[in-house]
Amino acid sequence: MAAAAASEVSRSDLIHVGTLEDLKAKGCVVVSGEDRPIAVYYHEGEVHAVDNRCPHMGFPLHKGTVTDGILTCHWHHARFDLMSGCTFDLFADDVPTCSVEVRGEEVWVSGHCRHADESKHWKQRLEEGMSQSIGLIIAKSVIGLLKAGVDYREIVREGALFGARYRDGWGVGTTILGAMANLVPYLPEEETILALYQGLRRVSIDCAGQVPRRDRHPLESDSLPAETLERWFRYWTLVRHRDGAERTLLTAIHNGEAPTQIADIMFTAATDRYYADIGHVMDFTNKAFEVLELIGWDEAAEILPTVVRQMVSARGGEEINSWRHPIDLVPLLEEAFKQLPLWFEEGEGKQWNNEAALAKGIMANDPTKIIESLSEALRGGAQPVQLSKALCYAAALRIAHFGTANEFGDWITALHTFTYCNALHQGMKRVANNGSAMQSSDLVRGVFHGAVSVYLDRFLNVPPAHLPGERDRLDEEPTDAEELRLKFLETLNSQQRVDAAARVVTRYLSLNHPIEPLIGVLARGVLREDADFHTYQMLEASVQQYNEWGNSPEGRNILIALARYMAAHSPTERAQLQTAEIALRLHRGESLYEEEEE
């Protein structure tokens, strides 16, 4: 009598199934494993054991049928090779198998079901799940990889390279993946799973039906100076010549230019058009560098060229009516840009530290006053990263004071400004160690572009929404930290609770409760929703900017802005949360299918 090949299993791990004759008579016997039921089959002279829960949705496999070595689940008709557990239907998954021993007339089975190589298995399944945009497979792959000890950055790498290969240009999905990966260090286990799942799922959707990216190659020259490559890259971008821009960029990477130098080249080019593509060019460029910081600079030639397509095709603010009428803002900016070298020179060696006041100046209703505020800061010794920090706070205040009488879509207008400003600030910090960038005034033009966008958003604060506690008291809100966090999530279960959500977060912050659990709850409030692209952006940018200011009035106002934005965009159907929870329950060994009592 043949039995399924068994690996070495300790006797303490084995579970007694029964006699071989009894198993032959019944065909299948279900026993309780360590954390899940195990179905043991006698088929065509051999004994096999698998997890009794169908890996698709948990239906008991012993209620299925076995024919010619193929096990069929009767719920969604997924089919599996009984010997290996491998599926013939990729919408399901491979079912884990268990080692079997037949000792004389007694059948024993290991209490643990597993795949032969967990890491290899789940990486392959992640690729298959993303290729077919199957959310449940993606979720289970994320869980399996994390449980197998794979670093989350390696999972991000798999997703980012998938997006680079199978889509001709950078996508919003890769932006979401990078943004959520940046938050992982702040997140508990389940929120980490949700963050990676949501990002990978969106990369997959982005790539579905898309034309794969065509490879381009560096110039066959390793002696071109960085200054020439920067000049060429900016020229090709301005004249909208994608091939020229990509080959120049690849040459810089191939020649070993430092990451800070390449960042200088790309971020400066991103500011050659004013607030290009309503800020998306800056945001995508920054996110590409953040992804590389997670997965390693060795992938620069794969990742960075994907943003070039949008860089060369984007429209700038100088081409948009609102920047030209009723006030032509472009000549004001061009005149300011001529003065930038002189303002830098005047401020050299001076100390300046007044970002919060500058943010108020950037929110002025007169564009000339805004330029004057920036000019005074530069002449007073302000560094570029200080300017961009102040700019980000001004943009966040537009959202914190957003009037709910505005059209719903106007939230996105204010969001675009804020995420552009955050990306610019991150870019400023990234090139801060590159001497040529700090001696150049070109990148600082982006601060003025962002300030104009803040100015154009001023009508969204007419009248301004008052921050919680400004005109009322918060005494009726709870004081316990956990109760406040739970109340915030409960508030998001109903529409139009913008002010209520902001009150809860304000109360939490005013009591100086720990910030890490609050960030985890804010993240969960987004990750449990079928959130749109902009909500993910808002979450990550707000956390990054809070970190710039810390537990200060400015930092707290940034999180209040986030709470208001989240409440305006909640709740949704939460279908993706249900998919992720199914995957989690299957992984934990829980039963999704409850049998009726006979």
N, C-alpha and C positions, 0 to 999 in steps of 0.2 A: 504494500500500500504506500503510495507516494504522498508526501506532504510538502507544503510550500517551504521553500528554502528559508531557513531561519538564521538570523545573525546571533552572535553570542548574547544571551540574555541571562541575567542573574536569576537564581531560583526565587529570591524574594520578590522579584518583579512579576513573576508569572501568576496568571489567574487560571483556575481550573474551569474548563468549559463543560466537560462531561465525557462520556465514552464516545469512541469513534462510531459505534453502532447507532447510538442515539442521534448523533449528528447526521449520519447517513439517512436515517429515517426522517428527520425533520428538514434536512436540507440547509437550514440556517438556524443558529442559536444566538441570541443577544445576551451579552454579559456586561457588567458594569466595569469600565476601565477606571484609571486613576482620576480622570476628569471628564470622561465622556463615555457614552455607550459604544460597545464594539460589536459589530456583526461578524460572526464566524460562519463561513460557508463550507459545505462539502460539495464539490463540483468536479465532475469528470475525473474522479479518483484522487483529487488533491484537496487540501484544506487551505483556505485563505481567510484573512481577517482584515477588516477595514473599519474606519470610523463609521458608525451607523447613521450619522447625520449627513445628508447630501450636502456637499460643500457649497452648493448654490444657495439654498434657502432653508436647509436643515431638515427636510422631510426624511422620515425614517427609511433608510435604504432596505431594511428587511421587508418592507411592504412592496418593494419592487420585484423585478424578475431577473433571472440569470439565464442567458441562452448563449451557447457557443462561446463561453468565457467573457461575455459582455453583460455587465450589470447595468440595468436600466432603472432610473428613478421614475416613478409614476406621476410625480407632481408636475415637473416641467420637461420631463423626458430627456434629461441629461443621461449620457451613457459613458460607462467607464470600463477600462480593462481591469477585470477582477484581480489579476495577478499583481500588476504594478500600481493600480489605483489611478492611472493616467486617464484623463477625460478625452473623449472624442468630440466634445462640444465645448468650445472655449468660453461660452457665456457662463459656464459653471466653473469648475476648478478641478484639479487633481484631488482625489480623496486620499487622505493619509492612510497608510497601511500599518499593520502590526505584525510583529514576528510571531510565528507559530511553531510549537513543538508537539510532536506526537510521540508519547512514551508508552510503548506497548499498545494498550487499547485506550489510553487516556489522552485527551487533547488539552493542551495548555496554550495560553496566548499571553503575549506581553501586555501589560497594562497601559503602555504608552504607544500612541500612534504618531508617526512622524514621517517626514520626507527624508530621503537619503542624504541630501545636502540642502539644508534649509535656505541658506543664503543664495545659492545658485538657483534653486527652485523659484524663490520669490522674485529674484531679479528677472528671470525669464517671464514669470507671470505678469510682472509690472509692464514689461515691454509689450506683451500680448494684450494686456488690458488697455494700455494707452493706444495701441495700434487700432483697436476696435472700439475705443471710447466706452468701455464697460466699467461703470463706476464701482460696482461691487468688487470686481477683480482688482481694481486699483486700490480700493480701501483695504482689502484683505492682504494685498502685497505690502502695503505700508506697514500694517500691523505685523505681518510675518517677518519682514526685514528688521524692524526695530526689536522684536522679540528675539531674533537670531543674533542680536548684538551689532548690527550694522549701524555705523554712525549716520546720523540724519543728513550730514553733508554729502555722503555718498549717494543717498537717495535723491537729494536735490540734483546731484551731478547727472544721474541717470535721466531725470526729467528735463533738465536744461539742455543736455545734448540731444535728446529726442526732439525737443522743440527746434533746435538749431538745424537738425537734419531734415525734418519733414515739413518745414514751413519756410516759404521764401521771404524771410524777413522776421524781425522781432514781433512777438505777439503779446497781447494783454495777459495771456495765460502764464507766460514766463515772468512777466512783471508780478503777477499774483504769487507765483511760486517763490520768487526771490523775496518778496515782501513778507510772506508768511514764514519763510525760513529764517529771516532776520529776527522774528519774534520767538522762535523756538526756545532760546535760552530763558525766556520769561515764563514759559508755559508748563502746566502740569502734564502728566502723561496723556490723558485723553485729549486734551486740547492740542498737544503736539501731533497726535495722529490726525485730528481734524484739519490742522493747518497744512500738513503735508498732503493729505488727501485732496483737499480743496484746490491747492495749487497744481498738483499733478493732473487732476481731473480737468482743470481749465486749459492746461497745456495740450492735453489730448483733444479737447473740443476744438481748440485753435487749429490743430493740424489736420483735422478730419476733412478729407476732400481737397486739401491744398496741394499745390505744386511744390515738390521738394526743392530746397535751395541748390542752386548751381554753384559748384566750387569755382573759385577764382584763385589765382596764385600770385605770390610776390614777384616784384621785378627782379631780374637776375643781376642785382647790384647790391653789394654790401658796404658801399663806401659813401652812400648819400647821407649828409648830415641831417640831424633832426630838424633844424630850421628849414631846410629845403622841403622835407617831407611834410612839415606842418603847413608851409605855404601852399604846396601842391594840394594837400587834402582840403584845405579851406577853399581853394579855387575850384576844385572839382565839385565840391558840395554846392557852392554858389551857382555854378553853371549847370547843376543837376546832371552830372555825369557819374552815374553809379559805378560803372566798371573802373573808371579812373580813380575814384575815391577808395573803392575797396582794395584795389591793387596797391595803392599808396599806403593804406593802413596795414595791409598784410606785410608790406616791405618793412615798415617800422617795427612790427612785431618780430618778423624773421631776423632783422638785424640786431635784435636784443635791446632795443630801447627800453628804458626803465618804465615800469607801470605808471609812475607819476608823470613821466614825459608824455606817454601816450594819452593819459588822461588829460593833460594840458592841451594836446592837439585836438582831441575830440570835444571836450567841453568848450573850448574857445570857438571851434567851428559851430557848435550848437547855438552860440550867441550871435553868430553873424546875421541870422534872421531874428527879428524881434519876437520873443515869446513864441517860438516856432511851433506850429500845430497845436495851438492853445496849451502850450507847455509840455506836450507829450514827448517831444524830441529830447528835451532835457531830462525828463523823468525816465524815459527808456534808456538813455545813455548812462545815467547814474545807476539804474538797476542792473545793467549789463556788468558794470564794474563790481557792484555788490555781489552779484552771483559769482563772479570770478574769485572774489575774496573768500567765498564759501567753498568752491570746488577746486580752486587752484589756478594759478596764472598759466599753467601749461595748456589750458584750454582756450587761451585768449584768441587764437586764430580761428577757433570754431564759433566763439560767442560774439566777439566785438563786431565783426562784419555784418551781423544780422541787423544792426540798428541803422546801417548806412542807407538802406532803401528809404526809410522814413525821413532821414536827415536831408536827402537830396530832393525829395518830393514835397516837403512841408511848405506851407504858406506861413509867412511871418506877419506880425502885427502891422508892419508898414504897408501890407497889402490889404488890410481889413478896414472897412468903412469906419468902425467905431474908434479906431486910432487916428483917423483923419478928420472926422466931423463930429460935433460942431467945432471942436478945437483940433487943429493939426498938431498932434503931439510929436510927430517925427522930427520936425526941425528943432523943437526944444531939446530933444534927446541928442540930436547930432551936434548941437552947439555944446551941450554938456560933455559929450565924449571928447571934443577937442580940448576941453579944459582938464580932463582927467589927469594927464601927466603932471600938470602944474599943481593940482590939488594934492596928488601923492607927494610931490616934492616938498610942498609946504608943510605937510603933516609928518614928514620923516623925523624919527627920533622922539616924537611926542607920545604921551600916554593918554589913552581914551578909554572910557568904560561907562557908556551911557546908552546901552542898547534899548532899554525899555522906553526912554524918552524919544529915541530916534523912531521907534515903532509908532508912537503917537504922531510924530511929524509925517511919517509915510502915509498916515491915514487922513491927511489934510484934504480939504475939498478943492484946493487950488493946485494944479500940477506944478506951477512955478515954485510954490512953497515946498513941495515935496523935493524937488531938485535942490533947492536951497538947503534943506535939512541934510540931504546926503552930502552936499558940498561941504557944509560946515563940519560934518563928522569926519570926512576925509582930511580936511585941512587941520582938524584937531588931532589927527593921528590915528583914526579908526582903521583897523585892519580889515581886509576883505571879508574874512570869516565873521567879524563882528557886524559888518553891514548886512550880510546874508542872514545872520541870526536874528537881528532886529526885523528884517523883512519877513521872515517866517512868522514871527509873533504877530506882526500887523495883519498878515493874511489869516492867521488863526482867529484873531479877534473879529474879523468879518463874519466868520462862521459862528463864533460865540454870541454875537449880537444879531445874527440873521433873523429878520422879521418873518414870522410864519404867515403873514398876509401875502408874501411874495408867491409867485407861481412855484409849484413843487420843483420843476426842472431847474430853477435858479440855484438850488443847493449845489448843483453840479458846477455852475459857473464859479461859485466861491471855492469849491473843492479844487477845481483845476488850478486856480491861483495858488492855493496853499501847497498842493503837491509839487507844482513847479518850483516854488520857493524852497521847499524842503530838499528837492533834488539838487538845486543850485547850491544850497548850503553844503550838502554832502560832497558835491564836486569841489567846492572851494576848499574844504578840509582835505580832500584827497590829493590835491596838487599843492598844498601848502608847503611841502618840503622841496618842491621843485623851484629853485631860485628864479629861473626865467619867468615862471608864471607870476610870481609875486612882484616882479619888476615891471610886468606888463599890465596895462590897464584894460586890455581887451576883455578878459573874463568878467571884470567888474561891471561891464555893460549889462550883464544879465541881471544885476541888482536893480538897475534903473528900469529894465523891461518889467521885472516883477512888480516894482513900485507903481508903474503905470497901470498894470493889471489890478492891483489893489485899489488904485484911484477909480478905475472904471467900474469896480464892484461897489462903490460907495452907496449907490441907490438901494442895495440890498439891506442896508442898515437904516432905512428911512421908513418908519421910525425905528431906532435900534431896540432890539429885545434887551431887557434888563437882565443882568446876571442874578442868579438866585442869591438872596440875602441882601441885595442892594436896596430893595424897597419893602422887604418883608423879612420875617424871622423864620428860622428853620427848626424851631423847637419841637414842632409836631413830628418831625422825622425821627426814626430810631437812633439810638446811640451805639448799639452793638455792631461791631464790624461785619460779622457774618450775616446778621439780619439785614444790614444795609446792602450787602452784595446780593443777597437773595431777592431783596425788594427791587433792586435795579433790574435783574433779569425778569422778574415778574412784570415790571412796568413795560418792558419791551414786548410783552405778549398782546398788547393792545395798540391800536393805531392812535396817532395824534397825541402822544404823551411826551412831547419834546421837553416842555418845561418841567414835568414831573421827573423825568429821567435826570435832567440836569440838577434838580434839587437834591436827589439822592446822592449823586456823585459829589456835589458841593459839600453836603453834610459829612460824608465820609472823609473828604480831604481836610475839612475844617477841624475835625477831631484828631488829625494826624495819625490815622490808622496806617498800618503798613501798606506800602504802595504795590508791592509785588502781587499780593492776592487780588488787588483791584485790577491790575493790568490783566491778570489771568481771566477775571470775570468779564472785563471789556472785550477781550479776545473771544471768549466763548459766546458773548452776545452777538458777535459777527459770524463766527465760524459755524454756529448752529443754523444760521439762516442760509437761504439760497441767494446769497448776497451778490450784488453786481460788482463789476470791476472797481468802481470808484469807492465803494465802501471799504474794500480791502485796502485800497490806497490810503484812505482817511485813517484807518486804524494804525497802520504802520507808521505813517508820517507823524501822527500825533504822539505815538510812543517815542519816536526818535527825537521830536522836539521837546517833549517833556524831559527827556534825559539831558538836553542842553541846558534847561533852566532849573531842573531839580524841584524840590519841594518849596517853591516860591510862589508868590501870587501869580506870576506869569506862567509857571509850570502848571499850576492848578487850573488857570483859565483855558489852557490848551486842552486839558482833559475834559473840561466842561464843554468845550466846543465839540469834542469827539462824542460825548454823551448825547448832545443835542442832535448831531448828524445821524448817529445810530438810531435814535428813537424815531426820527423822521422817516427812516427806511426799514422799519420793523413793524409787524412781523411779516414773514413770507411763508410759503407752504412748508418749508423745512424738509423737503423731500430728500435732499442730500444727507441731512442729519440722520434720517431713517436708514438710508443705505449704510452709512458708517456704523450705526448702532447694530445693524444686522451682522456686519462683519466682526464687530467687537464681541457680540454674543456668541457667534460661531467659534471665534478664537478661544474664548473663555470656557468652551465646552457646554454652554447653556443650550437648552432645548428651545427652538423656535416653534416647534410643532407639538401641540399638546394632544395626546391621544385621549379619546373618550373612554370612560370606564364602561366595561361590558357588564 
